[in-house]
Amino acid sequence: MFKNIYPLFEPKRILKREMLENLRDYPRDLFRIRYQACSDGILWGCGLTAEKGTIWIDPGVLLWKHTPYVLEEPCRIPYEASGRTAYLCVHFTDRSSGNGQYEYRSQIRISEEKPETGYEIELARFKLQPGARLRDTYMDFYDYRTEFDTLDRIHAPFAAPERHSIWPQALKCFAKSLMEYPVQNAWDPAFCMSCLQLTEAMPYRAVKAYLDVRLGQGKEYSNAEIYHALTSILRQVSGTGYKAEGTERKERKMLLV
């Protein structure tokens, strides 16, 4: 049956174990029920800001094996320019117990090794050239996958029902860009409005449904493939056509120097 038990703390009343357990479990139970169908990934927050030699991670929540991991204060992670792809990841350790409690902990690392499947979540990747500045802002939707000197969050998994999805900020940028042009497909306005209202990640199935209908194909997409498919749609609508990826990267690099 449905219930709501609210413990009362009053003078001369015996403090029972059940009262403390209720305070402990109630918020966790609400969280678990709300996100029980969600995949592993970034749930809230965890924004990234790049300064000279430092990446700041904003407070946020990650889901890992249905357990929330909370970053309560901004976290500072130093980085170096190597000219090679580096990955900003969260490494989860096994649950430990002690001092009358269970502990779920993690470590944040930057490494040139790809994230370990089954142990880590990628927050971003970048390829910073010596002497260059690492960017955390983007000029337009095409700029989200610039190869050099830019934080790339397209590969990062964001928690969503059933399966992780793509970065909500990228979807919002796509929607704003697409709405600058005349409507050519009835699916475009509906998808764009959904993107602009996002407060959490859009379900993967919703993104897939739009791409399947819009591109006339049925397939499973990685986050990178979602981004490239959206880029193709935007180029088609804007009339810019297809531009080779290598050409785009070269132009971006020239703009940054």
Backbone as JSON, one array per atom type, in Angstrom:
{
  "sequence": "MFKNIYPLFEPKRILKREMLENLRDYPRDLFRIRYQACSDGILWGCGLTAEKGTIWIDPGVLLWKHTPYVLEEPCRIPYEASGRTAYLCVHFTDRSSGNGQYEYRSQIRISEEKPETGYEIELARFKLQPGARLRDTYMDFYDYRTEFDTLDRIHAPFAAPERHSIWPQALKCFAKSLMEYPVQNAWDPAFCMSCLQLTEAMPYRAVKAYLDVRLGQGKEYSNAEIYHALTSILRQVSGTGYKAEGTERKERKMLLV",
  "N": [[0.85, -1.2, 0.0], [0.32, 2.36, -0.43], [2.15, 4.81, 1.39], [3.12, 7.24, 3.89], [5.32, 8.03, 6.2], [5.99, 10.05, 8.9], [8.32, 10.98, 11.1], [8.16, 12.09, 14.51], [9.83, 14.33, 16.57], [9.97, 14.93, 19.79], [10.05, 16.49, 23.07], [11.2, 14.4, 25.72], [10.45, 12.13, 24.42], [11.17, 8.86, 23.35], [13.9, 8.17, 21.28], [13.65, 6.33, 18.55], [14.94, 3.59, 16.61], [13.67, 3.15, 14.18], [12.7, 5.66, 13.53], [14.99, 7.15, 12.86], [15.88, 5.61, 10.71], [13.86, 6.12, 8.9], [14.28, 8.82, 8.28], [16.74, 8.55, 7.05], [16.27, 6.86, 4.84], [14.12, 7.84, 3.35], [14.55, 10.14, 1.46], [16.39, 8.87, -0.26], [14.89, 6.73, -1.21], [12.92, 8.07, -2.68], [14.52, 9.19, -4.68], [15.53, 6.87, -5.88], [13.16, 5.67, -6.89], [12.33, 7.63, -8.68], [14.37, 7.63, -10.61], [14.74, 5.0, -11.4], [14.66, 3.7, -13.84], [16.7, 4.73, -15.28], [19.76, 4.99, -17.15], [23.32, 4.52, -16.61], [25.34, 7.45, -16.13], [25.79, 11.04, -16.62], [23.75, 12.88, -14.57], [22.76, 15.33, -13.4], [24.01, 18.71, -13.54], [27.57, 19.04, -13.3], [28.99, 20.71, -15.01], [31.66, 22.04, -17.06], [34.55, 24.05, -16.82], [37.22, 25.64, -18.34], [40.36, 26.75, -17.4], [43.63, 28.3, -17.36], [45.67, 25.66, -17.38], [43.94, 24.24, -15.74], [40.95, 22.42, -15.17], [37.73, 23.03, -14.12], [35.24, 21.35, -12.41], [31.85, 21.54, -12.08], [29.49, 21.33, -9.3], [27.48, 18.36, -9.14], [25.57, 15.41, -10.14], [26.18, 12.0, -10.64], [25.03, 8.96, -12.09], [25.63, 5.64, -11.32], [25.45, 2.32, -11.8], [22.87, 2.39, -10.74], [23.25, 3.87, -8.47], [23.51, 6.98, -6.88], [26.12, 9.36, -7.22], [27.49, 12.05, -5.68], [28.77, 15.25, -6.29], [29.61, 17.73, -4.3], [30.94, 20.17, -4.06], [32.73, 22.51, -6.18], [35.26, 21.07, -8.23], [38.73, 20.91, -8.77], [40.83, 20.11, -11.45], [43.98, 19.53, -12.64], [45.62, 19.94, -15.84], [47.62, 19.1, -18.76], [49.21, 20.22, -21.78], [49.58, 18.13, -24.43], [49.23, 17.56, -27.06], [48.04, 15.24, -27.76], [45.14, 13.09, -27.6], [43.31, 13.44, -24.67], [41.54, 12.16, -21.86], [38.97, 13.05, -19.69], [37.87, 11.57, -16.91], [35.7, 9.74, -14.64], [36.46, 7.48, -12.21], [35.13, 4.67, -10.74], [35.09, 3.13, -7.59], [34.93, -0.01, -5.77], [32.22, -0.73, -3.52], [32.69, 0.07, -0.13], [32.88, -0.61, 3.41], [32.63, 0.63, 6.74], [33.17, 2.23, 9.91], [30.5, 2.21, 10.61], [29.04, 2.61, 8.25], [28.21, 2.46, 4.71], [30.29, 3.1, 1.94], [30.45, 4.76, -1.1], [32.63, 5.56, -3.44], [34.67, 7.57, -5.67], [37.17, 8.41, -8.17], [38.62, 11.13, -9.89], [40.16, 11.52, -12.98], [42.64, 12.49, -15.43], [43.7, 11.21, -18.41], [45.59, 9.71, -21.07], [44.7, 7.31, -21.76], [41.92, 5.42, -22.9], [38.59, 5.5, -21.48], [37.88, 3.01, -19.01], [35.87, 0.34, -19.69], [33.08, -0.5, -17.81], [34.04, 0.48, -15.43], [34.38, 3.22, -15.49], [33.25, 6.59, -16.25], [33.13, 8.84, -18.89], [33.72, 12.29, -18.85], [34.58, 14.29, -20.55], [36.65, 14.94, -23.44], [39.77, 15.97, -24.93], [42.15, 17.53, -27.15], [44.88, 19.09, -26.74], [47.08, 21.47, -27.98], [50.53, 22.31, -27.45], [51.06, 25.46, -26.0], [48.62, 26.45, -26.76], [45.21, 27.53, -25.96], [42.79, 26.0, -23.94], [39.46, 25.58, -24.78], [36.13, 26.11, -23.49], [33.81, 26.98, -24.51], [31.61, 27.44, -27.36], [31.41, 28.26, -30.79], [29.35, 27.71, -32.6], [26.95, 25.15, -33.57], [28.4, 23.37, -35.15], [30.86, 23.53, -34.04], [31.13, 21.96, -31.83], [32.49, 19.57, -32.07], [35.11, 20.2, -32.65], [38.44, 19.39, -33.3], [40.91, 20.15, -32.1], [42.11, 21.72, -29.1], [39.75, 22.15, -27.69], [37.15, 21.45, -25.42], [35.53, 18.46, -25.7], [32.42, 17.16, -25.39], [30.68, 15.45, -26.51], [30.88, 12.67, -26.55], [30.38, 11.97, -23.96], [28.37, 10.16, -21.67], [24.99, 10.79, -20.89], [22.68, 10.4, -18.33], [19.69, 8.68, -18.96], [16.36, 7.41, -19.64], [16.44, 3.9, -19.96], [18.69, 3.88, -21.79], [21.82, 5.58, -22.18], [22.1, 9.04, -23.24], [22.68, 11.89, -25.43], [24.49, 14.98, -24.83], [22.52, 17.44, -23.37], [22.88, 20.22, -23.8], [24.04, 20.36, -26.34], [21.92, 19.47, -27.94], [20.09, 21.54, -27.51], [21.47, 23.66, -28.68], [21.54, 22.76, -31.33], [18.77, 22.86, -31.9], [18.21, 25.63, -31.67], [19.79, 26.57, -33.75], [18.67, 25.3, -35.98], [16.11, 26.39, -36.05], [16.48, 28.86, -37.1], [16.07, 28.8, -39.77], [13.71, 28.42, -42.54], [10.91, 26.25, -42.03], [11.13, 22.97, -43.16], [10.44, 20.39, -42.81], [7.97, 18.54, -41.16], [8.61, 17.32, -38.79], [10.68, 18.73, -37.7], [10.01, 21.22, -36.19], [8.64, 20.14, -33.93], [10.58, 18.46, -32.74], [12.58, 20.34, -32.19], [11.29, 22.05, -30.34], [10.98, 20.28, -28.24], [13.65, 19.86, -27.58], [14.44, 22.41, -26.68], [13.11, 22.63, -24.3], [14.36, 21.01, -22.52], [15.38, 19.84, -19.36], [16.72, 17.79, -18.33], [18.52, 14.99, -19.72], [17.5, 14.15, -23.03], [15.45, 11.34, -23.78], [17.03, 8.55, -25.29], [15.62, 7.05, -27.21], [13.78, 8.88, -28.19], [15.42, 10.72, -29.52], [16.52, 8.99, -31.43], [14.19, 8.23, -32.86], [13.5, 10.62, -34.15], [15.78, 11.0, -35.81], [15.68, 8.65, -37.38], [13.27, 8.94, -38.83], [13.68, 11.41, -40.02], [16.0, 11.05, -41.57], [15.4, 8.82, -42.96], [16.11, 6.18, -42.22], [16.86, 3.27, -40.24], [18.54, 2.59, -37.39], [20.97, 1.9, -34.8], [22.47, 4.37, -32.77], [25.57, 5.8, -31.8], [26.74, 8.35, -29.5], [28.43, 10.04, -30.95], [27.64, 9.45, -33.55], [25.01, 10.35, -33.47], [25.47, 13.1, -33.22], [26.79, 13.63, -35.69], [24.73, 12.98, -37.47], [22.79, 14.91, -36.83], [24.27, 17.14, -37.55], [24.38, 16.76, -40.31], [21.67, 17.09, -40.98], [21.29, 19.79, -40.26], [23.06, 21.07, -42.03], [21.85, 20.43, -44.41], [19.36, 21.75, -44.23], [20.2, 24.39, -43.93], [21.4, 24.82, -46.3], [24.08, 24.73, -46.78], [25.34, 22.48, -47.51], [27.48, 19.56, -47.67], [30.5, 19.54, -45.88], [33.83, 18.63, -45.9], [35.23, 16.89, -43.15], [37.9, 17.26, -42.39], [38.48, 19.72, -43.61], [36.81, 21.46, -42.2], [37.91, 21.3, -39.63], [40.41, 22.38, -40.08], [39.75, 25.03, -40.66], [38.61, 25.83, -38.22], [40.81, 25.67, -36.58], [42.41, 27.71, -37.6], [40.91, 29.91, -36.91], [41.25, 30.0, -34.18], [43.87, 30.55, -33.6]],
  "CA": [[0.0, 0.0, 0.0], [1.02, 3.63, -0.4], [2.25, 5.32, 2.76], [4.03, 8.35, 4.18], [5.56, 8.03, 7.64], [6.71, 11.26, 9.27], [8.69, 10.84, 12.51], [8.03, 13.27, 15.38], [10.84, 14.46, 17.61], [9.37, 15.73, 20.85], [10.72, 16.35, 24.37], [10.95, 13.22, 26.53], [10.06, 10.98, 23.58], [12.29, 7.97, 23.08], [14.36, 8.18, 19.9], [13.64, 4.95, 18.07], [15.74, 3.28, 15.43], [12.82, 3.29, 12.99], [12.58, 7.08, 13.21], [16.21, 7.54, 12.16], [15.91, 4.91, 9.42], [12.95, 6.81, 8.01], [14.97, 10.01, 7.8], [17.83, 8.12, 6.18], [15.85, 6.15, 3.64], [13.05, 8.49, 2.57], [15.03, 10.83, 0.25], [17.01, 7.91, -1.16], [13.83, 5.97, -1.85], [12.32, 8.93, -3.7], [15.49, 9.28, -5.78], [15.58, 5.57, -6.55], [11.92, 5.47, -7.63], [12.28, 8.59, -9.79], [15.36, 7.35, -11.65], [15.0, 3.57, -11.42], [14.8, 3.21, -15.21], [17.75, 5.49, -15.96], [21.05, 4.37, -17.4], [24.46, 5.2, -16.01], [25.75, 8.66, -16.84], [25.67, 12.33, -15.95], [22.34, 13.16, -14.33], [22.6, 16.78, -13.24], [25.21, 19.51, -13.31], [28.88, 18.59, -13.81], [29.5, 21.59, -16.05], [33.12, 22.13, -17.11], [35.13, 25.35, -17.15], [38.66, 25.5, -18.56], [41.25, 27.87, -17.15], [45.0, 27.94, -17.71], [46.2, 24.52, -16.65], [42.97, 23.69, -14.8], [39.54, 22.23, -15.52], [36.85, 23.05, -12.96], [34.02, 20.56, -12.55], [30.8, 22.08, -11.23], [28.74, 20.33, -8.53], [26.53, 17.6, -9.94], [25.24, 14.04, -9.74], [26.36, 10.92, -11.61], [24.43, 7.68, -11.78], [26.49, 4.5, -11.65], [24.83, 1.1, -11.31], [21.67, 2.82, -10.0], [23.65, 4.56, -7.24], [23.91, 8.36, -7.14], [27.38, 9.86, -6.7], [27.26, 13.49, -5.6], [29.9, 16.18, -6.14], [28.97, 18.82, -3.59], [31.71, 21.39, -4.25], [33.52, 22.51, -7.42], [36.48, 20.26, -8.14], [39.78, 21.41, -9.65], [41.65, 19.05, -12.02], [45.03, 20.09, -13.5], [45.87, 19.25, -17.11], [48.78, 19.54, -19.52], [49.07, 20.2, -23.24], [50.46, 17.11, -25.0], [48.96, 17.38, -28.48], [47.37, 13.96, -27.94], [43.82, 13.04, -26.99], [43.25, 13.16, -23.24], [40.18, 11.86, -21.42], [38.6, 13.4, -18.33], [36.99, 10.46, -16.53], [35.44, 9.42, -13.24], [36.7, 6.05, -11.96], [34.35, 4.24, -9.58], [35.67, 2.05, -6.82], [33.95, -0.91, -5.17], [31.64, -0.28, -2.27], [33.41, -0.31, 1.08], [32.12, -0.39, 4.64], [33.46, 0.96, 7.89], [32.65, 3.32, 10.74], [29.05, 2.16, 10.65], [28.4, 3.11, 7.03], [28.71, 2.04, 3.41], [30.89, 4.21, 1.21], [30.56, 4.66, -2.55], [33.55, 6.63, -3.77], [35.21, 7.59, -7.04], [38.34, 9.25, -8.4], [38.6, 11.83, -11.17], [41.5, 11.47, -13.57], [42.87, 12.83, -16.83], [44.67, 10.25, -18.92], [45.53, 9.46, -22.51], [44.07, 6.01, -21.93], [40.47, 5.5, -23.04], [37.88, 5.07, -20.26], [37.76, 1.58, -18.81], [34.49, -0.12, -19.72], [32.65, -1.16, -16.6], [34.58, 1.13, -14.25], [34.54, 4.67, -15.62], [32.37, 7.43, -17.07], [33.84, 9.96, -19.5], [33.09, 13.61, -18.75], [34.98, 15.06, -21.73], [37.97, 14.64, -24.01], [40.33, 17.12, -25.63], [43.48, 17.39, -27.73], [45.41, 20.44, -26.58], [48.41, 21.69, -28.51], [51.38, 23.15, -26.6], [50.96, 26.89, -26.24], [47.24, 26.84, -27.1], [44.28, 27.68, -24.85], [41.69, 25.05, -23.97], [38.18, 26.28, -24.8], [34.95, 25.45, -22.97], [32.66, 27.58, -25.18], [31.51, 26.99, -28.75], [30.92, 29.32, -31.68], [28.09, 27.27, -33.18], [26.75, 23.71, -33.4], [29.48, 22.64, -35.81], [32.09, 23.7, -33.26], [31.15, 21.06, -30.68], [33.43, 18.48, -32.29], [36.41, 20.69, -33.12], [39.4, 18.39, -32.84], [42.0, 20.66, -31.27], [42.04, 22.83, -28.14], [38.35, 22.35, -27.32], [36.52, 20.38, -24.64], [34.55, 17.71, -26.48], [31.56, 16.43, -24.46], [29.71, 14.69, -27.3], [30.97, 11.26, -26.21], [30.01, 11.76, -22.56], [27.01, 9.6, -21.52], [24.08, 11.47, -19.98], [21.69, 9.44, -17.84], [18.37, 8.8, -19.59], [15.64, 6.14, -19.53], [16.86, 2.7, -20.7], [20.02, 3.96, -22.41], [22.35, 6.94, -22.07], [21.81, 9.91, -24.37], [23.68, 12.9, -25.77], [24.54, 16.19, -24.03], [21.36, 18.32, -23.62], [23.28, 21.52, -24.34], [24.24, 20.21, -27.78], [20.6, 19.4, -28.57], [19.51, 22.88, -27.48], [22.17, 24.45, -29.7], [21.02, 22.31, -32.63], [17.41, 23.36, -32.08], [18.28, 27.07, -31.92], [20.36, 26.77, -35.08], [17.73, 24.84, -37.01], [14.95, 27.26, -36.1], [16.81, 30.08, -37.82], [15.75, 28.59, -41.18], [12.31, 28.06, -42.79], [10.56, 24.85, -41.75], [11.06, 22.14, -44.35], [9.96, 19.07, -42.43], [7.04, 18.69, -40.04], [9.22, 16.79, -37.58], [11.68, 19.66, -37.16], [9.55, 22.08, -35.09], [8.31, 19.35, -32.74], [11.82, 18.03, -32.11], [13.27, 21.52, -31.67], [10.62, 22.51, -29.14], [11.32, 19.33, -27.18], [15.04, 20.12, -27.18], [14.54, 23.68, -25.97], [12.5, 22.49, -22.99], [15.08, 20.01, -21.74], [16.04, 20.1, -18.08], [17.56, 16.61, -18.2], [18.83, 14.43, -21.04], [16.38, 13.62, -23.82], [15.55, 9.89, -23.95], [17.69, 8.12, -26.52], [14.63, 6.6, -28.18], [13.19, 10.06, -28.82], [16.41, 11.22, -30.49], [16.59, 7.99, -32.51], [12.97, 8.3, -33.67], [13.61, 11.79, -35.02], [16.79, 10.77, -36.83], [15.22, 7.61, -38.28], [12.27, 9.49, -39.74], [14.25, 12.54, -40.77], [17.01, 10.58, -42.51], [14.91, 7.66, -43.68], [16.89, 4.99, -41.91], [16.66, 2.72, -38.91], [19.8, 2.05, -36.89], [21.36, 2.35, -33.48], [23.44, 5.46, -32.88], [26.41, 6.24, -30.7], [26.62, 9.79, -29.35], [29.13, 10.68, -32.07], [26.8, 9.28, -34.75], [23.89, 11.27, -33.3], [25.96, 14.44, -33.54], [27.03, 13.74, -37.13], [23.44, 12.96, -38.14], [22.21, 16.23, -36.63], [25.04, 18.06, -38.38], [23.94, 16.56, -41.68], [20.35, 17.73, -41.12], [21.46, 21.24, -40.21], [23.69, 21.51, -43.28], [20.84, 20.29, -45.47], [18.36, 22.8, -44.07], [20.83, 25.69, -44.12], [21.85, 24.94, -47.69], [25.54, 24.8, -46.88], [25.84, 21.23, -48.07], [28.46, 18.8, -46.88], [31.87, 20.02, -45.87], [34.72, 17.59, -45.39], [35.57, 17.11, -41.75], [39.25, 17.8, -42.3], [38.43, 21.13, -43.97], [36.21, 22.18, -41.08], [38.86, 21.36, -38.53], [41.45, 23.32, -40.42], [39.21, 26.38, -40.51], [38.46, 26.1, -36.8], [42.14, 25.89, -36.01], [42.86, 29.0, -38.04], [40.17, 30.92, -36.15], [41.66, 29.99, -32.78], [45.27, 30.99, -33.45]],
  "C": [[0.88, 1.24, 0.0], [1.06, 4.15, 1.04], [3.2, 6.5, 2.81], [4.18, 8.44, 5.69], [6.46, 9.2, 7.99], [7.06, 11.19, 10.75], [8.57, 12.16, 13.27], [9.11, 13.23, 16.45], [10.32, 15.44, 18.66], [10.13, 15.53, 22.16], [10.24, 15.1, 25.11], [10.45, 12.02, 25.73], [11.3, 10.15, 23.27], [12.63, 8.0, 21.59], [14.51, 6.74, 19.41], [14.48, 4.8, 16.81], [14.93, 3.51, 14.15], [12.69, 4.74, 12.56], [13.81, 7.56, 12.43], [16.31, 6.87, 10.79], [14.98, 5.59, 8.42], [13.59, 8.07, 7.43], [16.08, 9.66, 6.82], [17.32, 7.65, 4.83], [14.88, 6.94, 2.76], [13.57, 9.23, 1.34], [15.69, 9.88, -0.75], [15.96, 7.09, -1.91], [13.16, 6.78, -2.94], [13.23, 9.02, -4.92], [15.5, 7.98, -6.59], [14.33, 5.34, -7.41], [11.88, 6.37, -8.86], [13.21, 8.17, -10.93], [15.67, 5.86, -11.78], [15.21, 3.03, -12.83], [15.94, 3.89, -15.96], [19.03, 4.68, -16.11], [22.12, 5.07, -16.57], [24.79, 6.45, -16.81], [25.62, 9.89, -15.98], [24.19, 12.65, -15.79], [22.07, 14.65, -14.25], [23.97, 17.43, -13.15], [26.44, 18.99, -14.0], [29.33, 19.41, -15.01], [31.01, 21.72, -15.95], [33.55, 23.54, -17.52], [36.65, 25.18, -17.24], [39.36, 26.81, -18.26], [42.67, 27.42, -17.5], [45.5, 26.83, -16.81], [45.22, 23.83, -15.74], [41.6, 23.53, -15.46], [38.75, 22.19, -14.21], [35.59, 22.26, -13.28], [32.98, 21.1, -11.57], [30.12, 20.97, -10.43], [27.71, 19.63, -9.41], [26.34, 16.2, -9.39], [25.49, 13.1, -10.91], [25.57, 9.71, -11.14], [25.37, 6.57, -12.23], [25.91, 3.26, -10.98], [23.7, 1.41, -10.32], [22.01, 3.48, -8.67], [24.06, 5.99, -7.58], [25.25, 8.69, -6.48], [27.33, 11.39, -6.8], [28.58, 14.24, -5.46], [29.31, 17.45, -5.56], [29.65, 20.16, -3.8], [32.44, 21.34, -5.58], [34.84, 21.8, -7.21], [37.48, 20.74, -9.19], [40.67, 20.26, -10.11], [42.7, 19.68, -12.93], [45.2, 19.27, -14.78], [47.1, 19.82, -17.78], [48.49, 19.44, -21.01], [50.08, 19.21, -23.81], [50.29, 16.96, -26.5], [48.3, 16.06, -28.81], [46.03, 13.97, -27.21], [43.92, 12.64, -25.53], [41.79, 13.02, -22.83], [40.02, 12.28, -19.96], [37.53, 12.41, -17.89], [36.78, 10.4, -15.03], [35.56, 7.9, -13.09], [36.0, 5.66, -10.66], [35.02, 3.06, -8.9], [34.56, 1.18, -6.23], [33.44, -0.34, -3.86], [32.46, -0.8, -1.09], [32.55, -0.01, 2.3], [33.09, -0.12, 5.78], [32.86, 2.14, 8.63], [31.12, 3.4, 10.72], [28.37, 2.68, 9.41], [28.99, 2.44, 5.8], [29.23, 3.28, 2.69], [30.99, 3.87, -0.28], [31.42, 5.84, -3.01], [34.05, 6.51, -5.21], [36.44, 8.49, -7.07], [38.22, 9.87, -9.78], [40.01, 11.86, -11.73], [41.49, 12.01, -14.98], [43.98, 11.93, -17.34], [44.52, 10.14, -20.43], [44.99, 8.07, -22.81], [42.56, 6.16, -22.01], [39.8, 5.01, -21.75], [37.73, 3.56, -20.2], [36.28, 1.19, -18.76], [34.16, -0.88, -18.44], [33.16, -0.54, -15.32], [34.54, 2.65, -14.3], [33.46, 5.31, -16.48], [33.21, 8.58, -17.61], [33.05, 11.24, -19.31], [33.4, 14.46, -19.97], [36.3, 14.51, -22.25], [38.47, 15.88, -24.74], [41.71, 16.76, -26.17], [44.09, 18.79, -27.76], [46.84, 20.52, -27.08], [49.23, 22.57, -27.58], [51.28, 24.61, -26.99], [49.56, 27.38, -26.56], [46.4, 26.94, -25.83], [43.13, 26.69, -25.01], [40.36, 25.8, -23.84], [37.08, 25.44, -24.17], [33.67, 26.07, -23.53], [32.74, 27.25, -26.67], [30.87, 28.09, -29.6], [29.57, 28.99, -32.28], [28.0, 25.75, -33.01], [27.88, 22.9, -34.03], [30.76, 22.63, -34.97], [32.19, 22.71, -32.1], [32.11, 19.9, -30.84], [34.74, 18.96, -32.9], [37.51, 19.84, -32.5], [40.4, 18.94, -31.84], [41.54, 21.75, -30.3], [40.62, 23.13, -27.67], [37.85, 21.17, -26.5], [35.41, 19.74, -25.45], [33.72, 16.85, -25.51], [30.53, 15.57, -25.2], [29.72, 13.21, -26.91], [30.49, 10.96, -24.79], [28.59, 11.22, -22.45], [26.19, 10.4, -20.51], [22.94, 10.52, -19.63], [20.32, 9.73, -18.44], [17.66, 7.44, -19.45], [16.2, 5.08, -20.48], [18.3, 2.76, -21.19], [20.51, 5.4, -22.34], [22.11, 7.72, -23.36], [22.9, 10.96, -24.52], [23.48, 14.15, -24.91], [23.35, 17.09, -24.34], [21.73, 19.67, -24.22], [23.5, 21.46, -25.85], [22.91, 20.16, -28.51], [19.94, 20.77, -28.59], [20.17, 23.77, -28.53], [21.71, 24.06, -31.1], [19.65, 22.91, -32.91], [17.42, 24.86, -32.4], [18.8, 27.35, -33.32], [19.37, 26.4, -36.17], [16.54, 25.79, -37.16], [15.23, 28.61, -36.75], [16.42, 30.0, -39.3], [14.28, 28.22, -41.35], [12.08, 26.57, -42.56], [10.42, 24.09, -43.06], [10.49, 20.76, -44.06], [9.12, 19.22, -41.18], [7.62, 18.2, -38.73], [10.16, 17.8, -36.92], [11.15, 20.53, -36.02], [9.26, 21.31, -33.81], [9.58, 18.92, -32.0], [12.55, 19.22, -31.49], [12.62, 22.02, -30.39], [10.91, 21.58, -27.96], [12.74, 19.58, -26.66], [15.15, 21.37, -26.32], [13.96, 23.61, -24.56], [13.25, 21.53, -22.08], [15.61, 20.57, -20.44], [16.94, 18.93, -17.7], [17.8, 16.07, -19.61], [17.57, 13.92, -21.73], [16.53, 12.11, -23.95], [16.16, 9.53, -25.3], [16.69, 7.74, -27.59], [13.95, 7.77, -28.89], [14.13, 10.65, -29.86], [16.48, 10.27, -31.69], [15.38, 8.07, -33.43], [13.03, 9.48, -34.63], [14.61, 11.54, -36.14], [16.34, 9.72, -37.85], [14.23, 8.15, -39.31], [12.88, 10.57, -40.62], [15.22, 12.11, -41.84], [16.59, 9.36, -43.29], [15.7, 6.4, -43.45], [16.56, 4.53, -40.51], [17.93, 2.06, -38.44], [19.98, 2.5, -35.46], [22.49, 3.36, -33.62], [24.29, 5.58, -31.62], [26.21, 7.75, -30.57], [27.28, 10.53, -30.51], [28.29, 10.58, -33.35], [25.55, 10.16, -34.66], [24.31, 12.68, -33.71], [26.16, 14.6, -35.05], [25.73, 13.74, -37.92], [22.75, 14.32, -38.01], [22.94, 17.28, -37.46], [24.62, 17.97, -39.83], [22.59, 17.23, -41.94], [20.48, 19.24, -41.16], [22.09, 21.77, -41.49], [22.68, 21.46, -44.42], [19.84, 21.44, -45.41], [18.96, 24.18, -44.36], [21.31, 25.91, -45.54], [23.34, 25.03, -47.86], [26.13, 23.55, -47.48], [26.84, 20.57, -47.16], [29.83, 19.41, -47.01], [32.75, 18.95, -45.25], [35.17, 17.93, -43.98], [36.96, 17.72, -41.6], [39.3, 19.28, -42.62], [37.88, 21.96, -42.83], [37.19, 22.34, -39.94], [39.97, 22.36, -38.82], [41.0, 24.75, -40.24], [39.08, 26.75, -39.03], [39.81, 26.43, -36.17], [42.67, 27.27, -36.38], [42.18, 30.12, -37.25], [40.69, 31.08, -34.74], [43.06, 30.56, -32.58], [45.32, 32.51, -33.2]]
}
